[in-house]
Amino acid sequence: MDELRSLCEVPTSGDTSNKYEQIQTNLVKLSLLLDTAPDLLSSEELRIYLTTILHPTHVLPAEQYPQEDSIKDGLAGDQPSWHPFHRASENALMLLHSLLSLSPPPSAARPSIAIAAITYTNLEDPWTSSTSHHLSAALRSSDPELSSAQTLMAILTTTIKPLFKSPLTPASRPPQRESTNKGSALQTPAWPRELPQAITLLSYITAHLSTDTLEDAWPLLIPPLLNIHDSMNPEHKTSASNLLSALLPKLPNGLLARTGLAPVLRDALMPDLLLLPPLTPTRYSIPLLRATYQVLITLAQISTPDNRLRTEQLDAIFRNGIVRGFTFAGENARVAEELMRQISTLVVDMRVYAVRHLGNLVQIFGTVLGDPFIGLAQGLLIATLDAVEAVVGACWVRISGYVPEMLKALTSCYWAIYGEGEGEGGVEAVDRLKKIVSILRAVMAAEKREAEMTELEENIAQADERLSGLFDSG
């Protein structure tokens, strides 16, 4: 027993790499010891040791957030080598699996074991290797109780809740709350240091709790998600928004209305629509934009059955996100491409109510398609043509009033890619442009304005005969 105790001591001196090299050595010795004395597998001291060293806190690098894209596109800061930790965690998971295969753990110990297993469920986490990910799955399969509602609720209550200050009142109502970019956001949060796997735990718990359980669990989930979102780190904001997108559709019907939580979430999330380059590096801005639009649209869809109120929320997303986004960062091709994708999504949800934004949309399309270098940004070009088709399809009842401006944008784009028509991308784009012209022609015909459309086409072709090919689709 003394030998077991000495091997279960966590090193306190030396650098991180040396500590985990020593832990790895001790784990190998433990495996040999347990082969000769399997009764030691039932030791509580061994279980506590294994769950302790599987916690990745001590090897996390200090968070760094350089402002320049050129820096963020490389490796961030002085990342330590995770290899020693990977080796140690893999061996610890194997030993923990052996421990559980001998006898089920006491119920009081199950949450700590579940945390150790769930910590390795996300391959994007730097502490998770493909081997530890596989071992985590095997460990959870060996004891289904590790993923039970009772165990997951215990993790929320005893581990997650104490670490996050709740922005809700004792009655589970939202208080008056500062904007996400003020107040607590300026303070360094404790959770990245004390529980770096918090996002992974919350993601797993959200995915595995049923709607019935969420009736009781949501006050334990929303506060930490809002606290994570309030971080100044855009990656944390993105993770929180993605988790909210997964959680909101699972909440019991009417819960958002009963609690008044929907406006609190909207107020916290809406400013993220303007976290744009150059203040927010492009590689972080785009995932954050994608996550924010998704969660805000989801919130609009499920927070109210009233179509008018839902449309008002989508209008606010369009005004604060799309219009202002193109104003402040429209020259960034990657951001513009993402905004075009969001236009398509919003217009499909708004349907005919999107007509109130037609003026802004046509202006945006004209600016993007009129860029002489649009043919060099294939992703932006295709996303824009997708958005144009979505807008024409949803707003056909009013699009006829904007046909001249639309044709101007389409002909500008056609001229920009005319010389690239031999390439696959150019041919596809030209075909898409011709298709949109055909749709506009059909819209004008439905309003008995064929002659007006024909005149517009003839005037364009006469001004430059090279543009006549745009109208060949008939």
N, C-alpha and C positions, 0 to 999 in steps of 0.2 A: 504493500500500500504506500510505503514511503517513496518507492521508486515511481509509482504512478503520480504521486503528489508533486514530485520534483519535475517530472516531465510535463505536468499541467500548469507550470508557472509561465506566465507571459513575460517575455524579456522587457526590461525597462530601460536598458542602456543601449547605445549604438544608434546608427541611422536606421531608417525604415527598411532598407534592403537587407541589412545585417540582421535586424530583428526577425524578419520573415524567413531568412535563411536558417536562423536558429530554430524558429517554430517548425519549419519543414523537417529539420533534423530530428527534433523531438517527436514529430508525428510519425516518422519512420520507425523510431525506437518504440513508440507506443504501439504501432501495428505489430511489431515483433513480440512485445510484451503481452499483448492481448491474444496472440496466437497460442501462447503458453499458459495464459491465465484468463480464459474467456469469461469467467465470472466477473471480472473487473468491468465488463461492458455495461453492467447495471449500475455502475458508480455514478452518483449524482454529480460528483466533482468532475468527472470526465465530460458529462453532458454540458455542464456550465462552461467548461473550458472550450469545448468545440463551438458552442454557440457564440462565445465571446470572440474567438479569433476569426469567426466568419463575418463578424461585423467590420465593414470596410473603413470606418471612421479614421483610424490612425494612419492610413496610407493615402488619404485624399490630399491632393495638392491644394494650396491656397487658391481660391478663386481669383482669376484675373480676367479683366475685360478690356483689352486694348481697344481704342476707338477706331483705328485705321483698318480698312478692308485688307490692305496688303499684309498686315500683321495677322489678322484673324483668319486669313486664308491659309496660313501655315499652322504649325502646332502651337497651341496656346501655352505660353509661359514655360516654366521649367517642370514639365511633367516627369514624375519619377517613373522608373520602369515598374510595370505591374507584374512582370514575370514571376518574381519571388512570391508575390501574394497569390497569383493564379495557382502556382504549384501547391502552396499551403492550403488554400481554400478547397482545391480538388481533393486532397487527401483528407481534410477535415470532413467534407461531405461524405466521402466513402466510409469513414469511421462512424459518422452519425447514422448513416444508413444501416451499418452493421449493428449499432446500438438499438435502433428501432426494430430491426428484424428479430432481435432476441426477445424483446418484450415491449409492449406499448408504453409510452411515457405516461406519467401521472398527468391528470388534466391541468394542473397548475403549471406544468412545464411545457404544455403544448404550444402556447402562444410564442414563447421564445424560440422553439424549434421551427415553428411555422415562419417566423420572421427570417431565420437563417436560411430556410429553403426558398422563400419568396424573393429574397434579396438577389437571387441569381436567375430570375425569370426574364430579364431584359438583356438581350445580347448587345444592346447599344451602350450599356453601362460599362465603364472602363474596367471595373473589377470583375466582370463576368467573362469567362472564356467559354468556348463551345463545349468543353468538357464539363465545366461546372454547371453550365446551363442544362446539359443532359442529366447530370447527377441530381440536380435540383428537381427535375421532372420525375426521376425515379424515386426520390425521397418522398415527394408529395403523393405519388401513386401508392407507395407502401403503406401510407396511413391517410385515408380520405378525410379523417377528422382534422387534419392540418388545414384543409380548405373549407371546413364547415362554417356555417354562419356564426355559431357560437365562438369559434376560435377567432374568426375575422373581427367580430365585434369586440372581443377582448383586446385584440391588437389596437383597434381604434381607441378604446377606452383607456388602456393602461400605457400605451406607447405613443400614439399619435396625438391624442388630446392634450396631454401635459406640455407638449412641445410647441403648440401653436396657440397663441392668444386668440380667443374667440371674438369675432366681430358681431356676434349675435347677443341679444339680451337673454337673461335667464329664462324668459318665456319663449325663447327661440324665435324672437322677432328681430328684424334688422333695425339697428339704431341708425341715427344720423351718422354718416360715414364720409370721411375725406376721400378725395379722388385717389385713384391707384398710384399716382405719381407724387403724392405728398405724404407728410406725416411719417408713418411707420416705414414707408418705402425707403426713407433716407437712413434707417437704422440697418445695421448688418444683422441679418437673420441668424438664429442659432442652428436651425435645422440642417443646413448644408454641412456643418461641422459635426453635429451630434448625431444626426440620422440622415446621412447622404442618400440612403436608399428610400427616403420618404415617398418620392414620386413613384418609384417602382411598387412600393407597398400599396399606395393609394390606387394605382392603376389596377393591380391584381384584385384588390378588395372590391373596387367598383365593378369589375367584370364578373365577379363571382357572387355578389349579393343579389338576391331576388328583389323584385319590386315590393313584395310584402315586407321584407326585412328593411328595405330602404325607408319605409314609413317611420321607423324608429332610428335608423342609422344616419339619415341625412344631416341632422345637426352635428354629427361627428365628422362628416365628410366636407361639407361646404366651408366651414371656417378654415381648415388647413389649406384647402384649394385657393381660397381668397388670399390667405397669407402668402402662399407660394407665388401667386400671381402678383402680389404687391412688391415682389422683389424688383430691384433695378435691372436684374439680369434678364435679357430678352428670351433666353432659352427657358428659364423658369416660367416666364409668362406663357410661352408657347405650350409647355407641358401642362400647365394648369388649364389653359383653354381647351386643349385636346381632351383632358380628363373631364372637364365640364360637358363637352360635346357628347362624351360617352355616357355620362351620368344623367343628364337632363331627360332624355327620352325614357329612362327607366324609373323616374320618380312617379309616385302615385298620382293619378289624375286629380287635378285641382290643388295640389300641394303648393305650387308656386303662387296661386291666387290667394290661398288661405294665409300664407305666411308673409305675403308682400315682398318676397325675395326677388322677384323678376326685375324690378327697377334697380335694386341694389346691384345685381349682376350686370345689368346694362350700363349703369354709371361707372362700374369698375372696368368694364371691358372696352367701352367705346373709345377712350383715348388711345388705345393700342392701334387703332386704324391709322394713326398719324405718326407712328414710330417708323419713320422712313429714312432712307439715305439723304444726306450724308451723316446725320447725327446717329442713326442706327445703321451699322454695317449691313450691306445688302444680303450677305449670307444668313443673317439673323432676321432681317426685316421680312423677307419673303415667307419663311415658315410661320412667322408670327402673324403676318397678314392673313395667310391661308387659314390658320387656326382661329383667328379672331372672327373673320367673316363666317366661318362655319358655325361657331358657337353662338354668335349673335343671330344668325338666320334660324338656327335650331331653337333658340330662345323665343324668337318671334312666332315660330310655328306652333309651339306647345304652350306658351304662357297665356294665351287667350283664344277662346273660340270665336270671338268677334272679328269678322273679316276686316272691318274698318280699322280697328285698333292694330291688327296684325299688319295691315298695309302701311299705317303710320310708322310703325317700327321699321319696316323695310325702307320706307322713304328716308328715315333718319340715317339708316346705314348708308344709303346711296349718297345722300348729301354730305355726310361727315366723312365718308370713306372714299367713294369713287371720285366725286367732283373735287374734293380738296386733295385727294391723293394725286390726281393728275396735275393739279395746280402746283403742288410742292415737289413732286418727284417724277413727273411724267416723262422727263428726258432720260430717265434710267430705264433702259429697254427691258430688263428683267422684272422690275417693279411694274412697268406698264403691262407686260404680258400677264402677270398675276392679276392685276386689276381688270384686264379684259376677261379673264376667266370668271372673275367674280361678277362682272356685268352679266354674263350669260346665265349664271346661277340665279342672280337676283331677278332678272327679267322673267325667267321661267316661273319663279315663285310669285312675282307681282302680276304677271299676265297683262291684261289690258290696262291695269292701273299704272303701268310703267310709262304710259303716254305722257304723263306730266313731266317726265324727264327727257322727252325726245329732243328738245332743243340742246340740252347739255350733251346728250349722247351723240347727236349728229356733229356737233362741234368737236368732240373728242375724236370721233372716227375720222373727221376731216384732217385733224392735226396729225394723227398717227399714219393714216394711209397716204397723206400728202408728203410725208418725209421722203426725200429722194433716195435715202438709203434703206428704206423699209425692206427691200428685197434681200438685204444682207442679214436681217433679223428674222429668220424663218419662224421661230417660235412665236414671236410677237405678231407676225403677219397672220399666221394660221389662227391664233387666239382672237385676233381682231375680226377676221372674217367669220369665225364662229359667233362672236358677239353680234356682228351686223345681222347675220341670219336670224339669231334669236330675237333681236329687237324688231326686225321686219315681221317675223312671224307673230310676235305678241302684240305689236302695235300697228298692224296693217290698216286698222280703221282710221288712223291719223297720219300714216306715213306719207301719203300722197302729197301733203303740204311741204314735205322736205325732199321730194324727189330731185329737184335741181341740185341741192347741196350734196345729196347722196351720190348723184352721178358725177359731180365734180371730184368727190373723194375717190370714187371707184376708178375714174379715168386717170387721176394722178397716180394711183397705185399701179394701174395697168402700164402706164408710161414708165414708171420706175423699174418694173420687172420685165419690160418688153424685151430687153436684150438678153435676159436670162431664161427665155421661154424654152430653150432647148434642154435645160436641166430638169430633173424630175420635180424639184421643188417649184420651179417657175411654171412648169406645165400645170401642176396641181393648183397653184394659186390663180393662174389665168382661168382655168376651168371653174374655180369657185367664184371669181369675179363675174364671169358670164352667167353663172347660175343666179347670182344675186340680181343682175340686170334683168334676167327673165322673170324673177319674182316681182320686181318693181313694175315690169311691163304688165304682168297679170293684175297687180293691184290697180294700176291706172285703168286697165281695161274694165275691171269690175265697177269702176266709177264713171265709165263711158268717157274716158279721157285719153283714148288711144292716140288721137291726132296730136294732142299736146306732147305725149311721150315720143311719138315719131319725130316731131319737130325738134325736140331736145336732142335726140340721137343724131339727126341729120346735121344739126348745127355743130355738134362736137366733131363728127366725122369730116365736115367741110373745113373746120378750123385746122385739123391735122388728120390727114387720111390714114396715118399709121394707127390711129385710135379706132378706126372702123371695125377692126377685128374684134373689139370688145362686144360688138352688137351682132356678131355672126350667129349666135346661138338660136335666134329666132323664137 
